[in-house]
Amino acid sequence: MTVTIKNEQNCTLSLGDQIICIKDILRIEGEGNYSKFHMNDGSRIISCRTLKYFEEFLLANSFIRPSKSAIVNMNAILAIDFNIHKIIKLVNDHQVTISRRQIKPLKELFRAAERQVVTS
């Protein structure tokens, strides 16, 4: 993986022979030793790397990990239900389940983000 950092959400990832801009990633789904990138244009890219391989870089660039099998672009979130269904709804109408252990940290993250927006 080659990471080129220009500024937030304008970084690129090199996945084999493809270079993708991270702002075009909606979510990444882990499947064993593979990661499936779901892009804004509806395309999918499969990488032979685990989510753990991409996690540190992406979490530092406006992504969250709501469960063991998913990483989500925060800019692609349409709505979050922490109460009944415990899901994140994305702009492409896909839903990502929030794991039990991630509910509290994600609530705190979004409360902190709300406070920043209100005070700005």
N, C-alpha and C positions, 0 to 999 in steps of 0.2 A: 504494500500500500504506500502510495506517495501522497503526502498531504501538502498542499500549497495554501498558505494562509495569506489572504489579501485583507479582508475584514470580515466581521461576523456575517454569516450566511452567504458569503461569496467565496468560501473555501471550496477546493475541489478535492475529490478522491479519485485515485487511479485504481480501477478494478480490472486488472489484466490489461486488455487492449482498449478499455473504455475509460474515459475521464468524465466524471459527473460532478455537477455543482451541488453542494449539499442542500441548497435552498429548493432544489427540485425533488428532494426526497420527502415523501409523506410519512412513510414508516418503514421499518426494517423488521422482518419476521425471522426468527431463528428456527431452523429445522435441523436438529442434530449438529453436525459439523459444517453446515451451510447456512448462509444468510440470504434471504430473499428481499431485495430492495424494491419497494413499490413507489413508483415515480408519479409526479404531477400529471403527466400525459397519459397515464394508464399503463405504461410499460412496466415490465419487471426485469430485474437484473439479478442473477444468482451468482453469489461469490462462494468460494470454497473456504471461507474463513468463518469463525464463530462470531456471535454478537460481542463477546468479550473483547475480541480483537479491535472492534470499532468503537467500543463503549467510551473509553476515556476521551478520545478526540471529539466524538459527537456530543457527549454530555457537557463538554465545555463550550459547545456551539449551539445552544438553544434546543437541545434534544432532551427528552426524559425517558426513563426506563420504567414503565408502569408494571411490568411483569418480567419474569425470567425469559420469556420468549418474544419480547417486543421492545423496540426503541421507536419513539414517536417524535416527529418534528413539532415543537410547540407552536410554530406558526401555522400548522395545518389543523389545529384543534378548533372545532366548532362549538362543542359543549362537553361538559364533564358532569357525570352523575356519581357523586360519592355516596349517596344514600341507599337507594334500592338496588339498582342494577350494577353499580360499581364499574362503569364503562367510560371510555373516552370516545366521543363521536368526532370523526374527522370530516374535512370538507368534501371528501368523495363519498360520504355516507357510510364508510366502513367504521366498525366499532371494535375497539381494543379493550379487552378486559383488564381491570386494575386488580393486581393481586392483593390479598389481605394485608401482607406486610408493607405494601407500598402506599396504602390509603393515607395513613398519618403523615409520612414525609411529603407526599404530593400535596395534601391539604395545606401544610405549612409553607411549601414552596409557592403555591398560588396565593395564599394570604399575604406573603411577603411581597409578591409581585403586585398585588392590588394596592398595598400600602405605598409602594414606589410610584405607581401611577397617580394615586390620589395626591401625594405630596409634591409631585413634579409640576 
